[in-house]
Amino acid sequence: MSTKADKFKNLMRSPAGAQESKAEIIKDAELANSPANELVQISGKKKATFELDAELHRWLKVHALTINKDMVQIIEELLRRYRSETERR
């Protein structure tokens, strides 16, 4: 039976199966956010399905239209900011 820690270890593996350190993952993430990489990136997105409070969903949808962004762009921005804040602690 695998534990949460085992599942996390699998997330830290490269596509080739080699174990990567947290520093390598962070460095890769910084490179992934570069404008040059965004232009040439063909894939790298994962579909996430989750339930969201109806009022938050409505607000997000209206807000996204108001600022001319996709809802996913706003969610990704907020998640990146949250991740950055929590990793500093």
C-alpha positions as CSV (number, residue, x, y, z in Angstrom):
1,M,0.0,0.0,0.0
2,S,1.5,3.4,-0.9
3,T,1.5,6.3,1.4
4,K,1.1,10.0,0.6
5,A,4.8,10.3,1.0
6,D,5.4,7.6,-1.7
7,K,3.0,9.4,-4.0
8,F,4.9,12.7,-3.5
9,K,8.2,11.0,-4.2
10,N,6.7,9.8,-7.5
11,L,5.8,13.4,-8.4
12,M,9.4,14.3,-7.9
13,R,10.6,11.9,-10.6
14,S,11.5,13.2,-14.0
15,P,9.7,11.8,-17.1
16,A,12.7,9.6,-17.5
17,G,12.2,8.2,-14.0
18,A,15.2,9.8,-12.4
19,Q,14.7,11.2,-8.9
20,E,14.9,15.0,-8.9
21,S,15.7,17.2,-5.9
22,K,13.4,20.0,-4.8
23,A,16.0,22.5,-6.0
24,E,15.9,20.9,-9.5
25,I,12.1,21.0,-9.6
26,I,12.1,24.7,-8.5
27,K,14.8,25.5,-11.1
28,D,12.7,23.7,-13.8
29,A,9.6,25.7,-12.7
30,E,11.4,29.0,-13.0
31,L,12.5,28.0,-16.5
32,A,9.0,26.9,-17.3
33,N,7.7,30.3,-16.5
34,S,10.0,32.1,-18.9
35,P,8.4,33.8,-21.9
36,A,10.6,31.9,-24.3
37,N,9.4,28.6,-22.9
38,E,5.8,29.6,-23.0
39,L,6.2,30.3,-26.8
40,V,7.6,26.8,-27.6
41,Q,5.8,24.8,-25.0
42,I,3.5,22.3,-26.7
43,S,2.1,20.5,-23.7
44,G,2.6,20.6,-20.0
45,K,-1.0,21.2,-18.8
46,K,-3.0,18.9,-16.7
47,K,-6.7,18.8,-16.4
48,A,-8.0,19.4,-12.9
49,T,-11.6,18.7,-11.9
50,F,-12.9,20.0,-8.6
51,E,-16.0,21.5,-7.1
52,L,-16.0,25.2,-6.4
53,D,-18.4,27.2,-4.3
54,A,-21.2,28.5,-6.7
55,E,-20.8,32.1,-5.6
56,L,-17.0,32.0,-6.1
57,H,-17.4,30.4,-9.5
58,R,-19.9,33.1,-10.6
59,W,-17.6,35.9,-9.3
60,L,-14.6,34.3,-11.0
61,K,-16.5,34.1,-14.3
62,V,-17.6,37.7,-14.2
63,H,-14.2,38.9,-13.0
64,A,-12.5,37.0,-15.8
65,L,-14.7,38.6,-18.4
66,T,-14.2,42.1,-16.8
67,I,-10.4,41.9,-17.0
68,N,-10.4,39.9,-20.3
69,K,-8.6,36.8,-19.0
70,D,-9.5,33.2,-18.9
71,M,-10.7,31.8,-15.6
72,V,-7.8,29.3,-15.6
73,Q,-5.3,32.1,-16.0
74,I,-6.6,33.8,-12.8
75,I,-6.6,30.5,-10.9
76,E,-3.0,29.7,-12.0
77,E,-1.8,33.2,-11.1
78,L,-3.3,32.8,-7.6
79,L,-1.9,29.3,-7.1
80,R,1.6,30.4,-8.1
81,R,1.4,33.3,-5.7
82,Y,0.1,31.1,-2.9
83,R,2.8,28.5,-3.6
84,S,5.4,31.2,-3.5
85,E,4.2,32.5,-0.2
86,T,3.9,29.1,1.5
87,E,7.4,28.0,0.3
88,R,9.0,31.0,1.9
89,R,7.8,29.9,5.3
